[in-house]
């Protein structure tokens, strides 16, 4: 069983969101009712995952309390999670 801390640190990299600056780079695969384009980039962060399973685990975990979207990064060819939470929160 994975702990919350393990899931929250499963990503291979993270940064402040730049979704709105590079929308054509990302394909939205799933979300929990929030369109990432409705939120300013400076109020969100993005996390990248090595595989689809890690992305799905993180998406389901963070969906319990945050506004999230699971993305496919067409440039990096990785799953990415957009979270409506400032980097470091």
Kinemage of the C-alpha trace (Angstrom):
@kinemage 1
@onewidth
@group {chain A} dominant
@subgroup {mainchain}
@vectorlist {calphas} color= white
{ca unk a 1} P 0.000 0.000 0.000
{ca unk a 2} L 1.373 3.424 -0.958
{ca unk a 3} L 1.319 6.186 1.617
{ca unk a 4} L 0.069 9.713 0.859
{ca unk a 5} L 3.643 11.017 1.045
{ca unk a 6} L 4.872 8.379 -1.435
{ca unk a 7} L 2.134 9.265 -3.922
{ca unk a 8} L 2.719 12.992 -3.503
{ca unk a 9} L 6.428 12.486 -4.319
{ca unk a 10} L 5.999 10.030 -7.198
{ca unk a 11} L 6.587 12.637 -9.911
{ca unk a 12} L 9.940 12.865 -11.703
{ca unk a 13} L 9.801 16.669 -11.995
{ca unk a 14} L 7.516 19.606 -11.206
{ca unk a 15} L 7.276 23.309 -11.864
{ca unk a 16} L 4.873 26.219 -11.806
{ca unk a 17} L 2.190 25.823 -14.442
{ca unk a 18} L 2.753 27.080 -17.966
{ca unk a 19} L -0.325 25.347 -19.385
{ca unk a 20} L -1.935 28.571 -20.620
{ca unk a 21} L 1.266 29.710 -22.318
{ca unk a 22} L 1.667 26.410 -24.214
{ca unk a 23} L -1.862 24.946 -24.485
{ca unk a 24} L -1.158 23.284 -27.835
{ca unk a 25} L 1.584 21.228 -26.166
{ca unk a 26} L -0.900 19.365 -23.916
{ca unk a 27} L -3.804 17.011 -24.461
{ca unk a 28} L -6.315 16.880 -21.568
{ca unk a 29} L -7.000 13.209 -20.806
{ca unk a 30} L -9.157 13.596 -17.703
{ca unk a 31} L -10.133 16.179 -15.100
{ca unk a 32} L -12.318 16.452 -12.043
{ca unk a 33} L -14.509 19.258 -13.319
{ca unk a 34} L -11.860 21.937 -13.757
{ca unk a 35} L -10.482 23.101 -17.077
{ca unk a 36} L -6.824 24.109 -16.559
{ca unk a 37} L -7.300 27.053 -18.924
{ca unk a 38} L -9.756 28.572 -16.417
{ca unk a 39} L -6.990 29.054 -13.830
{ca unk a 40} L -4.053 31.475 -14.027
{ca unk a 41} L -0.703 29.722 -14.403
{ca unk a 42} L 0.696 31.384 -11.285
{ca unk a 43} L -1.948 29.625 -9.166
{ca unk a 44} L -1.122 26.092 -10.306
{ca unk a 45} L 1.688 23.601 -10.732
{ca unk a 46} L 2.488 20.750 -13.077
{ca unk a 47} L 4.004 17.351 -12.220
{ca unk a 48} L 5.422 14.798 -14.698
{ca unk a 49} L 5.337 11.016 -14.334
{ca unk a 50} L 7.363 8.213 -15.868
{ca unk a 51} L 4.334 6.133 -16.852
{ca unk a 52} L 0.564 6.104 -17.164
{ca unk a 53} L -0.017 4.118 -13.975
{ca unk a 54} L 1.821 6.674 -11.830
{ca unk a 55} L -0.184 9.464 -13.483
{ca unk a 56} L -3.490 7.712 -12.769
{ca unk a 57} L -2.536 6.986 -9.155
{ca unk a 58} L -1.569 10.616 -8.582
{ca unk a 59} L -4.670 11.921 -10.407
{ca unk a 60} L -6.978 9.867 -8.195
{ca unk a 61} L -5.068 10.810 -5.044
{ca unk a 62} L -5.035 14.565 -5.682
{ca unk a 63} L -8.671 14.540 -6.940
{ca unk a 64} L -9.794 14.026 -3.352
{ca unk a 65} L -8.989 17.606 -2.360
{ca unk a 66} L -7.636 19.562 -5.308
{ca unk a 67} L -8.754 20.642 -8.747
{ca unk a 68} L -6.684 18.481 -11.106
{ca unk a 69} L -6.317 17.508 -14.737
{ca unk a 70} L -4.391 14.607 -16.200
{ca unk a 71} L -2.527 15.715 -19.314
{ca unk a 72} L -0.415 14.147 -22.033
{ca unk a 73} L 2.644 16.268 -22.779
{ca unk a 74} L 3.107 16.006 -26.535
{ca unk a 75} L 6.604 17.476 -26.330
{ca unk a 76} L 8.046 15.285 -23.574
{ca unk a 77} L 5.757 12.311 -24.319
{ca unk a 78} L 4.953 11.899 -20.633
{ca unk a 79} L 1.877 12.034 -18.457
{ca unk a 80} L 1.545 15.284 -16.577
{ca unk a 81} L -0.717 16.317 -13.740
{ca unk a 82} L -1.965 19.901 -13.507
{ca unk a 83} L -2.939 20.865 -9.933
{ca unk a 84} L -4.663 24.100 -8.892
{ca unk a 85} L -2.148 24.587 -6.089
{ca unk a 86} L 0.871 26.892 -6.082
{ca unk a 87} L 4.263 25.215 -6.217
{ca unk a 88} L 5.462 24.513 -2.698
{ca unk a 89} L 2.004 24.248 -1.115
